Amino acid sequence: MKTPLGKSPRTRAKIIAELASLPSAIQGKICEDKRKLADGTTAVYHNLQYWANGRNHTIRIPRDKLPAFREAVKGGATAKRLLAELAKVDAEAILSAESTLKKSSRTSS
């Protein structure tokens, strides 16, 4: 992730602390499922759709739990962003560490 001009990248500890402070995190998205009922009215149900093990999965969300699921999906998007930032910080730390391998030079005698 790019940092704004003049700001240094956040430390690994700060990123992990922000990740740990998320109340809940769910990967996926919430979709509406409209169904026409026998009496002619339309009912709207909500599903959580997500990918796992190469397959799409769906969980029906009870109406009273919908606000909590919406917050958890927002937390999931934040967690995904923070994990990408953490991966970048770790990669930069590994690249900037001094290498233990030294080039050996052999001189002819």
C-alpha positions as CSV (number, residue, x, y, z in Angstrom):
1,M,0.0,0.0,0.0
2,K,1.2,3.4,-0.8
3,T,1.6,5.9,2.0
4,P,0.8,9.6,1.7
5,L,3.7,11.9,1.0
6,G,5.7,12.6,4.1
7,K,4.4,9.7,6.1
8,S,6.4,6.6,6.9
9,P,4.7,3.2,6.6
10,R,3.0,1.9,9.8
11,T,4.8,-0.6,11.9
12,R,3.8,-4.3,12.0
13,A,2.7,-4.0,15.6
14,K,0.3,-1.1,14.7
15,I,-1.3,-3.0,11.8
16,I,-1.7,-6.1,14.0
17,A,-3.2,-4.0,16.8
18,E,-5.8,-2.5,14.4
19,L,-6.6,-6.0,13.0
20,A,-7.1,-7.3,16.6
21,S,-9.4,-4.4,17.4
22,L,-12.0,-5.3,14.8
23,P,-15.1,-6.5,16.6
24,S,-15.9,-9.1,13.8
25,A,-14.8,-9.8,10.3
26,I,-16.5,-11.9,7.7
27,Q,-15.3,-12.4,4.1
28,G,-18.0,-12.3,1.4
29,K,-20.9,-10.2,0.4
30,I,-24.6,-9.8,1.3
31,C,-27.1,-10.4,-1.5
32,E,-30.8,-9.9,-1.6
33,D,-33.0,-12.9,-2.6
34,K,-36.5,-11.8,-3.6
35,R,-39.1,-14.5,-3.6
36,K,-42.7,-14.2,-4.8
37,L,-45.0,-15.8,-2.3
38,A,-48.2,-17.7,-3.0
39,D,-50.4,-14.8,-2.0
40,G,-48.6,-12.6,-4.7
41,T,-46.5,-10.5,-2.3
42,T,-42.7,-10.4,-2.6
43,A,-40.5,-11.3,0.3
44,V,-36.9,-10.2,0.5
45,Y,-34.4,-12.5,2.2
46,H,-30.7,-11.9,2.6
47,N,-27.8,-14.3,2.1
48,L,-24.1,-14.2,2.8
49,Q,-22.1,-15.5,-0.2
50,Y,-18.5,-16.4,0.1
51,W,-15.8,-18.5,-1.5
52,A,-14.1,-21.4,0.4
53,N,-12.2,-24.4,-1.0
54,G,-12.9,-23.3,-4.5
55,R,-16.6,-23.3,-4.1
56,N,-19.3,-20.7,-3.6
57,H,-21.2,-21.0,-0.3
58,T,-24.4,-19.3,0.9
59,I,-25.7,-18.8,4.4
60,R,-29.2,-17.4,4.9
61,I,-29.1,-14.4,7.3
62,P,-32.0,-14.0,9.8
63,R,-33.7,-10.6,9.5
64,D,-32.7,-9.6,13.1
65,K,-29.0,-10.5,12.4
66,L,-28.7,-8.5,9.2
67,P,-27.2,-5.3,10.8
68,A,-24.5,-7.4,12.6
69,F,-23.7,-9.2,9.4
70,R,-23.3,-5.9,7.5
71,E,-20.9,-4.6,10.1
72,A,-19.0,-7.9,10.0
73,V,-18.7,-7.8,6.2
74,K,-17.3,-4.2,6.5
75,G,-14.8,-5.6,9.1
76,G,-13.9,-8.3,6.7
77,A,-13.0,-5.7,4.0
78,T,-10.9,-3.8,6.5
79,A,-9.2,-7.0,7.6
80,K,-8.4,-7.9,4.0
81,R,-6.9,-4.4,3.5
82,L,-4.9,-4.6,6.7
83,L,-3.6,-8.1,5.8
84,A,-2.3,-6.8,2.4
85,E,-0.6,-3.9,4.2
86,L,1.0,-6.3,6.7
87,A,2.2,-8.5,3.9
88,K,3.9,-5.5,2.3
89,V,5.5,-4.4,5.5
90,D,6.8,-7.9,6.1
91,A,8.2,-8.2,2.6
92,E,10.0,-4.9,2.9
93,A,11.4,-6.0,6.3
94,I,12.7,-9.2,4.8
95,L,14.2,-7.4,1.8
96,S,15.9,-4.8,3.9
97,A,17.5,-7.3,6.3
98,E,21.1,-8.0,5.8
99,S,21.8,-11.1,3.8
100,T,23.7,-13.9,5.6
101,L,25.0,-15.1,2.3
102,K,28.3,-13.4,1.3
103,K,29.8,-13.7,-2.1
104,S,33.0,-15.6,-1.8
105,S,35.8,-14.5,-4.0
106,R,38.4,-17.0,-5.0
107,T,41.6,-15.6,-6.2
108,S,44.0,-17.7,-8.4
109,S,47.3,-18.4,-6.9
